[in-house]
């Protein structure tokens, strides 16, 4: 197994350390740093970034860190640290915007936490760049092409987001995918960011 690249390693360590700090209740981290809805009276502009470093429980943390390792490591090695950080930021910010919009429409008052938006952006990028790579997801444990994996999970997120409230920020995940898609098109100078020069 190749070593985990620098930015991915820092993100994994930071998320895990903050999770442990949150677990021992040393500071009211959710009150200050989770992403609260605009109408809640607790929203702060810094929360569109800080929410990504908080996680709800051990499973939430584990699967997000697993995804960062699986997809983020290879993309960081491909893009380099600077472009990789830009892409992570695009996923986190787009997921935050999507969640704030959905919360405003639905009248939600609860906070959102987790780096899942960036993870779904990475998942989309992996599927776009390595569409025929065979991967073995944990659920379902069926080998499939990366492109099909992305389509499956994107479709499930949309379905679960539409059919009910599960406590999972499905539209934030989709927002992260949109942010990742737009960032790739921006890098490629494709519409809506202009046309690629030949």
N, C-alpha and C positions, 0 to 999 in steps of 0.2 A: 504494500500500500504506500503510495507516494506521500511525502509529508504534507500536512495541511498548510496552504499558503498563508501569508502573514495577516491579511485583512480578515479573511474567514476565521482564522484562529482568534484574532482579537475580538471579533463579534461573538464567537461562541463563548469565550472566557467572560466577556462583559455581561452577556445575557445570563450566564450561569451564576456569576458572582452576585448580580443584582437580584436574581431569583432567591438565592440563599439569604441575602440581606432582607428581602421582603418577607421571607418565611419566619425569620426571628423577630419580626415586627419592631425593628429598631427605629424606623422612620415611617411616617404615613406616605409611602411612595405613590400609592394609587391616587391619593387626594391631589398631589402636586403634578404627577408625571403621566398618569394614564390619560387617554384621549377622551375628554368629556364632551358631550353634545353642546352645541353653541348656546342653547337656551337653558342649560342646567345651572348657570351661575358659577360654574367651576372651571369653565374652559379657559385655557391660557395658550397663546400662540406657539409656545415652545413644545406643547404636547403633540403637535403633528410629527415630531421627531422622537421625543422621549418615550412615547407609548410603546414603540417597537422593542425597547429593551426590557419591558416587563412581561411576565407570563403568568397565566392563571393557575396552573398546576404542573405537576411533574410531567404528565403526559404531553401537555401543550409544549413545554420546554423541550422534552426529548424529541418529539417529531419535528419541531422547527430546527433544532440543532442537527438532527439527522439529515434533513433536507438541505441545510446550508452546507454540510459536509459533502453530500452526494452531488449536488448540482453547482453550488457556489465555488467549490475548490477548483473544478475543471474550468469554469468560466473565468475565475480570477487568473489562473495560469494562462488562459488564452488571451484575455484582454489587458492584463496588467493591473496594478493596484489602483491607479487613478481612475481609469474607465470603469473598473468594477465598483468602486465606491460611488461614482456617479450613477451607475445603474441601480445599486442598492437604494440610494437616496430617492431616485425616481419612483421605485416601487413603494417605498415607505410613504412618501408624500402623496402619491396618487391614491393609495389605499386609504389614507387619512381623509382626503377630500371626499372620496366615495362614501366613507362611513359617516362623515359629518352631514352629507346631503341626505343619505338614507335615514339617519337619526332625526333630522329636521322634518322629513316627510312623515315618518312614522310616529313622531313625538316621543322617541326613546329618551330615557334619562340616565341610563347606565353607561359606565365607561368601557372603552375598548383597549385591549392590551395585546402585544405580541408582534413578532417580526414576520408574521405569515404573509402580509402583503408583499414584502420584498421576496419572500420565498416563492410565491406564485409568479412574480416577475421573472425570477431565475428559472423556474420551471418552464415558462413560456419561451424564454431565450434558448434554453437547452433543446426544447422541441423544434425551434426554428433552425438552430445551427446544426443539430445532430438528429434530424428527423428519423433516420433509419437505425439509430443506435438502439440495441435491445437492452431494456432495463427490466429489473425484477422488483416491482413494488411490494411492500409488506402487505397491503390490502388493495386489491386481491393479489395473492401470490402467484400471478400468472405473467410469464414473460411477454412483453409487448414492445412495439416500437415506441420511441420517445414521442413521436408525433401523436400516436393514438392515446398514449398516456395523458398528454396535455389536453387533448380533446375530451377525453373521458372526465378528467377532473374539472375542467372548465364547465362542462355540461352539468356535472353534479352540483357544482357550486351555484350555478344559475337556478337549477331545479330546487335545491334546498332553500335558497334565498327567497324563492317565490312562494313555496308552499307553507312556510310558517316560520315562527320564531323559535330557534333552537338554542339561543345563547351564543351562537357562533356568527362571527361577522363575515358572512358569505359574500356580501357585496364589497366589502373591503378587499377580500381576496381577488375578486374580479377587477376591482379598481387597480390593484397591484399589477395584474396581468396587462391591463390597458396602459398603465404607466410604462411597463417594460417594453411593450409593443411600440409605443410612441418614441421611446428613447432609441430603440434600434432604428426606427425610420428616420429619426433626427440624425443619427450618426451616418446613415446611408444617403442623406439628403433626398429622401423620398417624400412625396406629399403626406401631410400638409406643410412640410418644411422645405419645399422647393424640389426641383428635379435634379437627379444625378447628372453630373456633367460627363459626357462621353469623350 
